[in-house]
Amino acid sequence: MVKIGLIGTGMLGEAVGLHLLKSGFSLCVYNRTKSKTKNLEENGAIISDTPKHLAQSSELIITCVKDGDAAEQILFGQDGIVAGKHDGLAVAEMSTINPSSAIQNSKRLNEEKIRSLEIPVMGGPNVAIDGKLVLMASGDRDVFDKYKQVFDTIANKTFFLGKSGSAHSIKIAMNLQISLLALALAEGITLTKKAGFDPEKFLDILNSTYFKTGMSENKAHKMIRDEFEPTFTLKNLKKDLGIITATAKDFGAVLPMAERANEIYNDALEAGFGEIDYTGILAYIKKLSEN
Ligand SMILES: NC(=O)c1ccc[n+]([C@@H]2O[C@H](COP(=O)([O-])OP(=O)(O)OC[C@H]3O[C@@H](n4cnc5c(N)ncnc54)[C@H](OP(=O)(O)O)[C@@H]3O)[C@@H](O)[C@H]2O)c1
C-alpha cells in the first residue's frame, strides 16, 4: 500500500484526501491551520505536526496549498519536506503555481535527490470528493507511472504532458477559460436584468445553443440566486490571473482579455469580494451598475 502524504487541507485538498481515504488508501496529512484536518482525522487520516514529519513517513507527497510562496515554504522552509527527505521520496505538486516556479521547485527537489511531478487539476471539491478531477501531469514520468493508481483514483482523466512546467502552462490556460466564462455570464445576466427580463430566460436560451457550457448549465443558476458559497474563491482565481498575465509576458504572448480580466478581478478583490466563490464576480459587476 502506497504511503501517501497530503499537505494543504483547504477546500480542494480536504476533498482529495477524503476520497483517497474512502478509496482505501492510508493517508498522513499536514495543514498549517490544524483545525482544518479534523474532518480527515475523523475519517482515518494520521495528522502530522510538520511537513518534515509527514515526509519521514510518506513515499508520495501531494501538496495542495494556495500559491507559489506557500509551496516554496512547504518544500524548502524550516521543517519543510526537504528536511524529512529519504530514499525514494516523491513529491507531486497539485497547487496552481507559476510554471517557472514549478520548474525551479522541481530542479531544487532533484538536487536534493527527491523525485518530482506536477499534477495541477481541473474541477473543484464537489467533483474531487468523487475522484472526478481532470489531472494534468508533467515532470518525472517514472513517478507518474509508478503512482498511476493514485492519480487514477483522484481523477477520471489524466494527461501526461512532458517536461517540468508543461502541466502548469496548460493549467493556467484552463483557468483563463474559467475567469472569462464567469465574466461573460456575469455581464450577460446583468445586461438581461437591466433590460427588464428574468435572467433565467437568458440561461434558457443560452443553454439551447451551441454556446452553452457546464458553467451556464450549472453554476449560473446559483449566480442568479446570488448564491456564492465558495468552492473556489475569487481571491484564488485572481491569484491565477496574476500568474496567467505574468507567464504570458514570459512567453511573449499578448493576451488583452487576460489583462483586462486581471484588472476586473483585482478590483473585485479590493472591493471586498475575495472570499466568496469566483462566480461572485457577478455581485461586483452588478454593483458597478448601481453607481
Ligand atoms: N478549489 C478549487 O476548485 C481548485 C481547483 C483547482 C486548483 N485549485 C488550486 O489548489 C490550491 C488549493 O486551493 P483551495 O481551493 O483548496 O484553497 P484554500 O481553500 O484557500 O486552501 C489553501 C490552502 O493553502 C494553505 N496555505 C496558504 N498559505 C500557506 C502558507 N504560507 N503556508 C502553508 N500553507 C498555506 C492553507 O492553509 P491554512 O488552512 O493554514 O490557511 C490551505 O490549506 C490552490 O493553488 C488553488 O488555486 C483549487
The ligand as a Tripos MOL2 file, in Angstrom:
@<TRIPOS>MOLECULE
LIG
   48    52     1     0     0
SMALL
NO_CHARGES

@<TRIPOS>ATOM
      1 N1        -10.8740   24.9540   -5.1430 N.am      1 LIG1
      2 C1        -10.7710   24.5940   -6.4210 C.2       1 LIG1
      3 O1        -11.7950   24.4260   -7.1100 O.2       1 LIG1
      4 C2         -9.4200   24.3990   -7.0620 C.ar      1 LIG1
      5 C3         -9.3680   23.7250   -8.2860 C.ar      1 LIG1
      6 C4         -8.1300   23.5160   -8.9070 C.ar      1 LIG1
      7 C5         -6.9760   24.0020   -8.3200 C.ar      1 LIG1
      8 N2         -7.0480   24.6840   -7.1360 N.ar      1 LIG1
      9 C6         -5.7890   25.1610   -6.5410 C.3       1 LIG1
     10 O2         -5.4880   24.3100   -5.4360 O.3       1 LIG1
     11 C7         -4.8330   25.0630   -4.4050 C.3       1 LIG1
     12 C8         -5.6560   24.9820   -3.1300 C.3       1 LIG1
     13 O3         -6.9370   25.5330   -3.4200 O.3       1 LIG1
     14 P1         -8.1260   25.5510   -2.3510 P.3       1 LIG1
     15 O4         -9.3490   25.9010   -3.0880 O.co2     1 LIG1
     16 O5         -8.0740   24.3290   -1.5130 O.co2     1 LIG1
     17 O6         -7.6850   26.8240   -1.4990 O.3       1 LIG1
     18 P2         -7.9870   27.1860    0.0330 P.3       1 LIG1
     19 O7         -9.2360   26.5390    0.4920 O.co2     1 LIG1
     20 O8         -7.8410   28.6620    0.0930 O.co2     1 LIG1
     21 O9         -6.7660   26.4900    0.8060 O.3       1 LIG1
     22 C9         -5.4820   26.9880    0.7070 C.3       1 LIG1
     23 C10        -4.5380   26.0410    1.4290 C.3       1 LIG1
     24 O10        -3.2060   26.5750    1.3360 O.3       1 LIG1
     25 C11        -2.6760   26.6650    2.6600 C.3       1 LIG1
     26 N3         -1.7340   27.7820    2.7590 N.ar      1 LIG1
     27 C12        -1.9180   29.0630    2.3280 C.ar      1 LIG1
     28 N4         -0.8300   29.7950    2.5720 N.ar      1 LIG1
     29 C13         0.0690   28.9680    3.1880 C.ar      1 LIG1
     30 C14         1.3860   29.1310    3.6730 C.ar      1 LIG1
     31 N5          2.0270   30.2980    3.5680 N.pl3     1 LIG1
     32 N6          1.9950   28.0520    4.2320 N.ar      1 LIG1
     33 C15         1.3560   26.8660    4.3210 C.ar      1 LIG1
     34 N7          0.1100   26.6320    3.8640 N.ar      1 LIG1
     35 C16        -0.5220   27.6710    3.3020 C.ar      1 LIG1
     36 C17        -3.8790   26.8780    3.5480 C.3       1 LIG1
     37 O11        -3.5530   26.6210    4.8880 O.3       1 LIG1
     38 P3         -4.3930   27.3290    6.0640 P.3       1 LIG1
     39 O12        -5.6070   26.4820    6.2430 O.co2     1 LIG1
     40 O13        -3.4810   27.3080    7.2160 O.co2     1 LIG1
     41 O14        -4.7200   28.7320    5.6060 O.co2     1 LIG1
     42 C18        -4.8540   25.8800    2.9200 C.3       1 LIG1
     43 O15        -4.5480   24.5600    3.2930 O.3       1 LIG1
     44 C19        -4.6870   26.4930   -4.9560 C.3       1 LIG1
     45 O16        -3.4420   26.6090   -5.5920 O.3       1 LIG1
     46 C20        -5.8320   26.5770   -5.9880 C.3       1 LIG1
     47 O17        -5.5680   27.5610   -6.9660 O.3       1 LIG1
     48 C21        -8.2440   24.8820   -6.4900 C.ar      1 LIG1
@<TRIPOS>BOND
     1     1     2 1
     2     2     3 2
     3     2     4 1
     4     4     5 ar
     5     4    48 ar
     6     5     6 ar
     7     6     7 ar
     8     7     8 ar
     9     8     9 1
    10     8    48 ar
    11     9    10 1
    12     9    46 1
    13    10    11 1
    14    11    12 1
    15    11    44 1
    16    12    13 1
    17    13    14 1
    18    14    15 2
    19    14    16 1
    20    14    17 1
    21    17    18 1
    22    18    19 2
    23    18    20 1
    24    18    21 1
    25    21    22 1
    26    22    23 1
    27    23    24 1
    28    23    42 1
    29    24    25 1
    30    25    26 1
    31    25    36 1
    32    26    27 ar
    33    26    35 ar
    34    27    28 ar
    35    28    29 ar
    36    29    30 ar
    37    29    35 ar
    38    30    31 1
    39    30    32 ar
    40    32    33 ar
    41    33    34 ar
    42    34    35 ar
    43    36    37 1
    44    36    42 1
    45    37    38 1
    46    38    39 2
    47    38    40 1
    48    38    41 1
    49    42    43 1
    50    44    45 1
    51    44    46 1
    52    46    47 1
@<TRIPOS>SUBSTRUCTURE
     1 LIG1         1 GROUP 0 **** ****
